[in-house]
Amino acid sequence: MYNWVSMIARQAEIGSGRLTRHMEKRLIEQARSGSEEAARVLVDAHKDRLFAFVWRILRDHEESEETCQEAFLRAFSSLDSFSPKYRFSTWLFTIGYRLCLNHIRRRKLLTGEVDWSGMPSGEQDVSEMLAESEEARRLKDEIWGAVDKLSVPQRAAVLLFYREGMSCDEVAKTLGIPMATAKSHLHRARARLRDSLAGLVKDWSQVQLLREAAS
């Protein structure tokens, strides 16, 4: 078992760093059977992405670390209830998001507004050229600054849609709202971001920079 799990870990490191659906399914099966090594591989495959997502919402390092730890604990303690029709990351981020909201409610900072957001994508070659320049780094900071001004649900949706590459349906499931509501909020939030970045972003293909690290 150890050699097989280690092989999956090496394949993930050599590849994109993300587990395939098949790898994920096998690891979950082994983790359910008590394999600590399989659980470790699942944690290693998701911990950095989960932390980036949680930190962008809470903006507190200690709280973010605690939230991520609790999210993993809850995920593994209820692994028997996990449905293989979903990605493990979708389920994990759902847990993480709910924990973030609990933290924010305790801080009494949640406004109660439920909004979603998304931005138009563009051609890959434009973003690749921009990513190599100083202008791209400055632009990325400006874009993330605008994202940080969005409501908590909006920020969460942007991160899930762009950083995690989730579909609208997956984002809706993760944040716990209907698909129709998700699409409506995506449309309205796009207009808000266009207003915030007016004069700065002329070519909206540049917003593909959001797929870079959120730190």
N, C-alpha and C positions, 0 to 999 in steps of 0.2 A: 504493500500500500504506500509506503513512504516513497519508494522509487517512482511510482506512478504519479503521485501528487507533486513530487519535486520536478518531474518532467514537465508537468503542466505549468508550474511556476517559471521554469526556464523558457518555455515556449512563449509565455506572456511577456517576459522581459525582452526576448529577442524580437518579438513582433511589436504590435502597437502599444503594448503595456496593458491592454484590456483583454479580458477573458472572452472567448467565444461562448455562444449559448451552450454548446456541447460541453465545453470545459466546465462552465459554471454549474450545469446540471449534475455532472459527475462529482464535483467538489461538494455540492450541497448534499448529495446522497451520502458521501463519506462523512461529512460533518454531522449529519443526522445520526450516523452510526457511531459517533464518538471520536472521530479522527481530529485530534488537535492540530495536526499538520495541515489538513484540508481547511480548517477554520482559519488558520494563520494565513494561508494563501489568499483566501477570500478577503480577509482584513487588509492584507498588503495591496491587493488589487484595487481596493476602493477607498482606503483611508485618506489619501491626499486629495482626491476629488471631493470626498465628503467634507473634509475640513475646509477646503476652499469655498464650497457652497455655504456651509454653516457660518464661516467667518464673515462672509459678505453680508449675511443677514444680521448677525449679532454684533459684529465689529468689536468683539472682545476676545482676546486670545484664550484666557483661562476658561471663560464660559464656553467657548467653541470647543476646546479640548474635552471638557466635561460632557458636553452635548454629544460629541462624536463617540466617546466611550460608552455613554448610556445608550446611544442608538445601536451600537454593535451588540451590547449586552442584551438589549430587548430583541434584536433580530435573531440572535442565536438561541435565546431562551424560548422563542416561539417558532423555531425553524420547522417544527412539524406542521404548522398551519400555513406555511409558505406554499403558494400555488405556482407550479412550474410554467404556467402560461404567461407569467410576468418575468421580467428581468429582475435579478436579485438587486441590482442598483436602483430600480424603480421602487421596489419595496423598502430598501434601506433609506433612500432619500425621502420617502413618505414619512417614515419614522422620524428621521432627522428634522424634517420641516415641522412636524407637529411638536417636537421637543423645543424647537426654536420659538414657536409661538407661545409655548408655556413659559419660557424664559422671559419673553417680551411682556407677556401679561403680568408676570411678577414684577417687572420693572414699571408697569403701568404706562407703557409707551405705545401700545398698540392702538391705532386710530379707529379700527373697526372697518375701514374701507377695504373692500374686496375687489382688487383690480388685477389684471394680467397684463403682461407686456411682451412685445416681440418687435423685431425690426426686420426690414427687408434685407435679403441676402444679395450677393452679387457674384461676379466672376472671380474664380480662384486666382487667376494670374495677377489681377490688380492688387489683391490683398497680399500676395507673396512679395510683390515689388515694394509695397509700402512697408511691410514688416521689416525690411532691411535698412530702413532709413530712420534718422532721428525724428523726422516729422511723424513717422508712424508711432513711435513711442510717445511723443507728445499727444498725438491724436487719441491714442488708446487711453491715456490718463484722463483726457477731457471726456471721452465717451463714458468711462467708468465713473467719473464724477457725476455725470448726468444720471447714470443708472443708480448711483447711491442716493440720489434725491427722490427716487421713486418709493412708493409704499413697499412694505415688506413683501406682500404677495407678488407685486410687480417684479421686484428684484429676484425673488425666488424663481419666477417664471423665465426671466431673461437667462439666468444661470442654467436652468434645466434645458431650455431650448437651444441655447448657443454653446455653452460649455459642455453639456452632457449630450447634445445632439438628439434630445428626445423629440418625438413627434408631438403635435398638439394634443392628440389623444392621450399620450403617455404623461404629458405635463398635467392634463386635466385629472388623470387618475392619481398622480402624485400629490397634487394640491387639494384633491377632494372636491372638485366642482364639475358640473356637467360640461360636456363638450361644447354645446352651444354658448354657454357662458364664457368658456375659455376663448372661443373665437371672437366673441363680442369685445372682451377685455383686451385681447391682442390688438384689435383694430383701433380702439380708443387710445391705448398706451403708445402705439406707434406714432400717433399724432402728437402726443405730449413730448416724446423724445425728439421728434422732428422740430418742434418749437424750441426745445431746450438747446438743440445743437444747430439751429439756423445760423447760417453764415460761417459755420465751422466745417460742417460736413456737406460738401457739394455733391460728391459722388458716393451714394449710399452703399456701394460695394465695399467701401472702406470699413463699414461696420462689421465686416467679417473678422476684423481684429478682435472682436469679442470672443472669438473661439480660442484666443491665446489665454495664457495663465491669468487668473483673476486676481492675483496678488499684486 
